[in-house]
Amino acid sequence: RSESGLRRLYVEAGILGQELVLLGGSYGLSTLTTPAQQDRLFLEFFKLSRDRYVPIYTLTTGLVPRSGGGDFYEHPDDFYENPDVPEDTIG
């Protein structure tokens, strides 16, 4: 493992992660990066070998709930056309 190779891996993981955040948003999903995790528990949960795998970037994604609670937007356009946010708060 070289320093430049490892640095390149982190950069590529970050680029891919940001692309997935943007893609998820285009489908009406809420996506966020998860910087703090417990690697051992993550690997155990997914039954991955600690000798072979190391998590370097994790994402959490899901549906965007309506501000009134309970219901979810059925289509991304519903969120962008009716975001349940007063227009005077949008900057």
N, C-alpha and C positions, 0 to 999 in steps of 0.2 A: 504494500500500500504506500503510495506516495502522497505527500502533502497536497500537491496540485491535483491529483486524481480525486482525493477525498473532498477537496474544496469544490471541484467541478461537480461531484455528486450532489453536494449540498445545494449548489446553485441550480442545477437541473431539477432537483426535487422541489425547490421553491418555485421555479417557473411553472412546472407541471401543477403544483398545488394551487397556484393563483389562477391558472387556466381553468382548473376544475371548479374553483369558487365562482368564477365568471360564468362558466357553463351552467352550473347549478342555478345561479340567479336567473339566467335566461329561461329556465324551465320552472321558475317560481319556487325554487327550493332555497331555504336558508342554509348557508354553508359557512363554517368557520374553521379556522385552523386551531389545533389543540396543542399548544406548546408544552404543556406540562403533563406528563403521563408517567406511569410506573411501567417501565419496560418489561420487567419480569412478569407482571400480571398480564400485560398485553400479549406477550409471547405464549404464556400458559393458556390464556383464553382461546387463542387461535391455534393452539397445539403446534407451535413452531419451535424449532430447536434453537436454544440460546447460542450454540456453537456456530450456527449457520446464518441466522437472521438477526438484524438490528433495526428496530424502527427508527426512521429518520424524519418522517413527516406524517402527521395524522390529521385527518379531516373529519368533521362531524357534519352531517347534512340531514335535512328533514323538511317537511312541509311548513309553510308560513301560516300561522294561525291568524284568523281575523282578530282585530283588536277587541271585539265584543266578547271573544272567548268561545271555545267549543268548536266552531266550524273552521274548516280549512278552505283555502281558495282551490277551486277545481282546475283552473287553468291559469297560467302565468299572466295572461292579459287581464284577468279579473283583478289581480293585485295591482298592476300598473295603472289600470283605468279607474279603480276604486280603492285606493290604498287606506281608506278609513283614517286619514290624517288630514286635519284642517289645512286648507291651502296656505293660510298665513304663517304656518309653522315650517313650510318647505322653503329652504333657503336659497 
